[in-house]
Amino acid sequence: MSFRRERSLPKGGPDGGDGGKGGSIYIKAKETHHTLTDYVTRKHFRARDGQPGRGKNQTGKAGGDLFLEVPVGTVVSDPNTGEVLADLTQQEEAVLFIPGGKGGKGNQHFATPTNRAPRYAQPGLPGEERRLKLTLKCVADVGLIGLPNAGKSTLLSRLTAARPRVRAHPFTTLAPNFGVMTLDDNWALVIADMPGLIQGASLGRGLGLRFLKHIERTRLLLHLLDVTQGTGKNGLDDFHVLRKEMAAYNPGLLGKPQLVVINKIDLCGPERRELGVLQEGLQDLGIQSAPVSALTGEGIEPLKELIWEKWNTLQEKTC
């Protein structure tokens, strides 16, 4: 609320300026961010308030908008209802979640022929408060899954230029690793190596639900089996364990295109009988398989070609 007081204008009227609009809060996807750890320790965020209006009809400065930057692939949902509010899958994609409060009007707006000196102004409206849940689901073309120690990280290092940590003990991979597989100058696929799944993962055992969600993003699944685990068709037990955990978490995962990669064939005997029996068992299930040795590199190039053929088929179906 303000009035003009100037010597040349003895009857100056109200000149209270409007209040500035409060800042809005956006959530924005950035490729430079890879985790949501920034939101673990700090849980409250507030955009700046708008500045109050001043005399001489000066409108207050608007509060600056706040952009919360998250990795590409972040899902924003309501923590109470579970409703998905946004799925940020594109770089630089930004969604408005909390609009800023509206600035109030100065007393200049309330002058009338019968009330030429209004001594009141409209207060600004308060901003909104909202609770949001952020969940990161990796965005990749191909998902590499298997039991612990199946050789997923080693295979990723063979298929791509990625250099994940490789150790002899289980659960070496504690977070998804990414690599880009190129066949020529015009073709590249992003492959994600998921931490090992174990029986009961859908119930939270091992790393469990923390990483099963990432498989939902991929278009093609590579099941990695260790040929040295079990003998003959009993080697399919690992495959069925993986399928069971996927179905328990989300039955829709079973409908994804898949390819089985049989690893560690360098440890088979000269005749490789166990490999033949395992491939026969997969063929009976209608599952295509590819034998490789991620350690020595045997079968890696044919596997790349097979992945390329599978991907081309998926692209044609999409078109």
C-alpha positions as CSV (number, residue, x, y, z in Angstrom):
1,M,0.0,0.0,0.0
2,S,1.5,3.3,-1.1
3,F,0.5,6.8,-2.1
4,R,2.2,9.3,-4.3
5,R,3.5,12.3,-2.4
6,E,5.1,14.8,-4.8
7,R,5.1,18.6,-4.7
8,S,3.7,18.9,-8.2
9,L,0.9,16.4,-7.5
10,P,-0.9,17.6,-4.4
11,K,-3.6,15.1,-5.0
12,G,-1.5,12.1,-5.9
13,G,-3.3,8.8,-5.8
14,P,-2.5,5.2,-4.7
15,D,0.6,3.8,-6.4
16,G,1.3,0.5,-4.6
17,G,3.0,-2.0,-6.9
18,D,2.1,-5.7,-7.3
19,G,4.0,-8.4,-5.5
20,G,6.2,-10.7,-7.5
21,K,5.2,-14.2,-8.4
22,G,6.8,-17.0,-6.3
23,G,9.3,-19.3,-7.9
24,S,8.0,-22.7,-9.4
25,I,9.7,-26.0,-8.9
26,Y,10.5,-28.2,-11.9
27,I,12.1,-31.6,-12.2
28,K,14.6,-31.8,-15.1
29,A,16.4,-34.8,-16.6
30,K,20.1,-34.4,-17.2
31,E,22.5,-36.9,-18.7
32,T,25.3,-35.6,-16.5
33,H,23.5,-37.1,-13.4
34,H,23.6,-40.8,-12.8
35,T,22.2,-41.3,-9.3
36,L,19.6,-39.9,-6.9
37,T,22.1,-39.7,-4.0
38,D,21.7,-35.9,-3.9
39,Y,18.1,-36.4,-2.6
40,V,19.0,-38.9,0.1
41,T,20.5,-36.5,2.6
42,R,18.6,-33.4,1.6
43,K,14.8,-33.9,1.4
44,H,13.3,-30.4,1.5
45,F,13.6,-28.0,-1.4
46,R,12.0,-24.5,-1.7
47,A,11.9,-22.0,-4.5
48,R,12.5,-18.4,-3.8
49,D,9.7,-16.1,-2.8
50,G,8.6,-13.2,-5.0
51,Q,9.7,-9.7,-3.8
52,P,7.0,-7.4,-2.4
53,G,5.8,-4.5,-4.5
54,R,6.9,-1.0,-3.9
55,G,5.7,2.6,-4.4
56,K,5.5,4.3,-7.7
57,N,3.7,1.3,-9.2
58,Q,6.9,-0.8,-9.0
59,T,6.1,-4.5,-9.3
60,G,8.2,-6.8,-7.1
61,K,10.7,-9.2,-8.8
62,A,9.5,-12.7,-9.4
63,G,11.1,-15.5,-7.4
64,G,13.6,-17.6,-9.3
65,D,12.3,-21.0,-10.5
66,L,14.0,-24.1,-8.9
67,F,15.1,-26.9,-11.2
68,L,15.7,-30.2,-9.5
69,E,18.1,-32.1,-11.8
70,V,17.7,-35.9,-11.9
71,P,19.1,-38.7,-14.1
72,V,17.4,-39.6,-17.3
73,G,15.1,-42.5,-16.5
74,T,13.7,-41.0,-13.3
75,V,10.1,-41.8,-12.5
76,V,8.2,-39.3,-10.3
77,S,5.2,-40.7,-8.4
78,D,2.9,-39.8,-5.6
79,P,4.2,-41.5,-2.4
80,N,0.7,-41.9,-1.0
81,T,-1.2,-43.3,-4.0
82,G,1.6,-44.7,-6.1
83,E,0.3,-42.8,-9.1
84,V,3.0,-42.1,-11.7
85,L,3.1,-38.4,-12.3
86,A,6.0,-38.2,-14.8
87,D,8.5,-40.5,-16.5
88,L,11.6,-38.5,-17.6
89,T,13.2,-40.5,-20.4
90,Q,14.5,-37.7,-22.5
91,Q,17.6,-35.4,-22.0
92,E,16.6,-31.9,-20.8
93,E,13.0,-32.9,-20.3
94,A,11.5,-30.8,-17.6
95,V,8.1,-31.1,-15.9
96,L,6.4,-28.5,-13.7
97,F,5.3,-30.0,-10.4
98,I,4.8,-27.1,-8.0
99,P,3.7,-23.7,-9.5
100,G,4.8,-20.6,-7.6
101,G,2.4,-18.6,-5.5
102,K,0.7,-15.7,-7.1
103,G,1.8,-12.2,-6.1
104,G,-0.8,-9.9,-4.5
105,K,-2.1,-6.7,-6.0
106,G,-1.1,-3.2,-4.9
107,N,-3.7,-0.7,-3.7
108,Q,-3.6,1.1,-7.1
109,H,-6.0,-1.6,-8.4
110,F,-8.6,-0.8,-5.8
111,A,-9.1,2.9,-6.5
112,T,-12.7,3.8,-7.5
113,P,-14.5,7.1,-8.0
114,T,-15.9,6.7,-4.5
115,N,-12.8,5.4,-2.9
116,R,-9.9,7.3,-4.3
117,A,-7.4,6.4,-1.5
118,P,-7.9,2.7,-0.8
119,R,-5.9,1.8,2.3
120,Y,-5.6,-1.9,1.7
121,A,-3.8,-4.2,-0.8
122,Q,-4.3,-7.8,-1.7
123,P,-2.0,-10.3,0.0
124,G,-0.1,-12.8,-2.2
125,L,-1.2,-16.4,-2.3
126,P,1.0,-18.9,-0.6
127,G,2.9,-21.5,-2.7
128,E,2.1,-25.2,-2.7
129,E,3.7,-27.9,-0.7
130,R,4.0,-31.4,-2.1
131,R,5.6,-34.7,-1.4
132,L,7.1,-36.6,-4.3
133,K,8.8,-40.0,-4.7
134,L,11.7,-40.3,-7.1
135,T,12.7,-43.7,-8.5
136,L,15.5,-44.3,-11.0
137,K,15.0,-46.9,-13.7
138,C,18.0,-47.1,-16.1
139,V,17.4,-46.5,-19.8
140,A,19.2,-49.0,-21.9
141,D,18.6,-51.0,-25.1
142,V,19.8,-54.3,-23.9
143,G,19.8,-55.7,-20.3
144,L,22.4,-58.3,-19.3
145,I,21.0,-60.4,-16.4
146,G,22.2,-63.6,-14.6
147,L,23.0,-65.1,-11.3
148,P,26.1,-63.9,-9.3
149,N,29.4,-64.9,-10.8
150,A,28.0,-65.8,-14.2
151,G,30.4,-63.4,-15.9
152,K,28.2,-60.5,-16.8
153,S,30.7,-57.8,-16.1
154,T,33.4,-59.6,-18.1
155,L,31.0,-60.1,-21.0
156,L,30.1,-56.4,-20.9
157,S,33.8,-55.5,-21.1
158,R,34.1,-57.7,-24.2
159,L,31.0,-56.4,-25.9
160,T,31.7,-52.7,-25.1
161,A,34.5,-50.4,-24.1
162,A,33.2,-50.3,-20.5
163,R,35.6,-51.5,-17.8
164,P,33.5,-52.6,-14.8
165,R,35.0,-54.0,-11.7
166,V,35.5,-57.8,-12.1
167,R,36.2,-60.0,-9.0
168,A,35.9,-63.7,-8.2
169,H,33.3,-63.2,-5.4
170,P,29.5,-62.8,-5.8
171,F,27.8,-59.4,-5.9
172,T,30.9,-57.6,-7.3
173,T,28.4,-55.4,-9.2
174,L,26.5,-53.2,-6.8
175,A,25.0,-50.9,-9.3
176,P,24.2,-51.2,-13.1
177,N,27.1,-50.7,-15.4
178,F,26.7,-49.3,-18.9
179,G,28.5,-49.7,-22.1
180,V,28.0,-48.9,-25.8
181,M,28.4,-51.7,-28.3
182,T,29.2,-50.6,-31.8
183,L,29.1,-52.8,-34.9
184,D,29.8,-50.0,-37.5
185,D,29.7,-46.2,-37.7
186,N,25.9,-46.2,-38.0
187,W,24.9,-48.6,-35.3
188,A,25.3,-48.5,-31.5
189,L,23.4,-50.1,-28.6
190,V,23.5,-49.3,-24.9
191,I,24.0,-52.4,-22.8
192,A,23.3,-52.4,-19.0
193,D,24.9,-55.0,-16.8
194,M,22.5,-55.6,-13.9
195,P,23.7,-56.8,-10.5
196,G,23.3,-60.5,-10.0
197,L,19.9,-61.9,-9.1
198,I,19.4,-64.8,-6.7
199,Q,16.4,-67.0,-5.8
200,G,14.1,-64.8,-3.7
201,A,15.2,-61.5,-5.3
202,S,11.6,-60.5,-5.9
203,L,11.0,-60.7,-2.1
204,G,14.0,-58.5,-1.4
205,R,16.8,-61.1,-1.0
206,G,20.3,-60.1,-2.2
207,L,20.1,-56.8,-4.1
208,G,16.5,-57.8,-5.0
209,L,14.0,-55.2,-5.9
210,R,16.6,-52.5,-6.1
211,F,17.6,-53.6,-9.6
212,L,14.8,-55.7,-11.0
213,K,13.0,-52.4,-11.8
214,H,15.8,-51.5,-14.3
215,I,15.0,-54.5,-16.5
216,E,11.6,-52.9,-17.3
217,R,13.4,-50.3,-19.4
218,T,15.3,-52.6,-21.7
219,R,13.9,-53.9,-25.0
220,L,16.1,-57.0,-25.3
221,L,17.2,-59.2,-22.5
222,L,20.4,-61.3,-22.5
223,H,20.2,-64.1,-20.0
224,L,23.7,-65.2,-19.0
225,L,24.1,-68.8,-17.9
226,D,27.2,-70.4,-16.5
227,V,27.7,-73.7,-18.4
228,T,29.8,-75.1,-15.5
229,Q,26.8,-74.9,-13.1
230,G,24.9,-78.2,-13.1
231,T,25.2,-80.9,-15.7
232,G,23.1,-81.6,-18.8
233,K,19.6,-80.1,-18.8
234,N,20.0,-79.4,-15.1
235,G,21.9,-76.4,-16.2
236,L,18.5,-74.9,-17.1
237,D,17.8,-74.5,-13.4
238,D,19.5,-71.1,-13.4
239,F,17.4,-70.0,-16.3
240,H,14.2,-71.0,-14.6
241,V,15.3,-69.2,-11.4
242,L,15.8,-66.0,-13.3
243,R,12.4,-66.3,-15.1
244,K,10.6,-67.1,-11.8
245,E,12.0,-64.0,-10.1
246,M,11.1,-61.8,-13.1
247,A,7.6,-63.1,-13.2
248,A,7.1,-62.6,-9.4
249,Y,8.2,-59.0,-9.8
250,N,6.4,-58.1,-13.0
251,P,4.9,-60.8,-15.3
252,G,5.2,-58.5,-18.2
253,L,9.0,-59.0,-18.2
254,L,8.5,-62.5,-19.5
255,G,7.1,-61.2,-22.7
256,K,10.3,-59.2,-23.6
257,P,12.4,-60.5,-26.5
258,Q,15.3,-62.5,-25.1
259,L,18.5,-64.3,-26.0
260,V,20.4,-66.8,-23.8
261,V,24.2,-66.5,-23.7
262,I,26.0,-69.6,-22.4
263,N,29.3,-68.4,-20.8
264,K,32.5,-70.1,-19.7
265,I,32.6,-72.7,-22.6
266,D,36.4,-72.6,-22.2
267,L,35.9,-74.7,-19.1
268,C,34.0,-77.4,-20.9
269,G,35.7,-80.7,-21.8
270,P,37.1,-81.3,-25.3
271,E,33.8,-82.7,-26.5
272,R,31.7,-80.0,-24.8
273,R,28.9,-82.5,-24.1
274,E,27.3,-80.3,-21.4
275,L,27.1,-77.4,-23.8
276,G,25.3,-79.5,-26.4
277,V,22.8,-80.8,-23.9
278,L,22.2,-77.3,-22.5
279,Q,21.6,-75.9,-26.0
280,E,19.3,-78.7,-26.8
281,G,17.2,-78.1,-23.7
282,L,16.9,-74.4,-24.6
283,Q,16.0,-75.3,-28.1
284,D,13.1,-77.4,-26.8
285,L,11.9,-74.4,-24.9
286,G,12.1,-72.3,-28.1
287,I,14.9,-70.2,-26.8
288,Q,17.8,-69.2,-29.0
289,S,21.2,-69.4,-27.4
290,A,24.8,-68.4,-28.2
291,P,27.9,-70.0,-26.6
292,V,30.8,-67.7,-25.6
293,S,33.8,-67.4,-23.4
294,A,33.9,-63.9,-22.0
295,L,37.3,-64.6,-20.6
296,T,39.0,-65.7,-23.9
297,G,36.8,-63.8,-26.3
298,E,35.6,-67.0,-28.1
299,G,32.2,-66.5,-29.7
300,I,32.0,-62.7,-29.0
301,E,31.8,-61.6,-32.6
302,P,29.1,-64.1,-33.6
303,L,27.2,-62.9,-30.5
304,K,27.4,-59.3,-31.6
305,E,26.0,-60.3,-35.0
306,L,23.2,-62.2,-33.3
307,I,22.3,-59.2,-31.1
308,W,22.3,-57.0,-34.2
309,E,19.9,-59.4,-36.0
310,K,17.6,-59.5,-33.0
311,W,17.6,-55.7,-32.7
312,N,16.9,-55.3,-36.4
313,T,13.9,-57.6,-36.1
314,L,12.6,-55.6,-33.1
315,Q,13.0,-52.4,-35.1
316,E,11.0,-53.8,-38.1
317,K,8.2,-54.9,-35.8
318,T,8.0,-51.4,-34.2
319,C,7.9,-49.8,-37.6
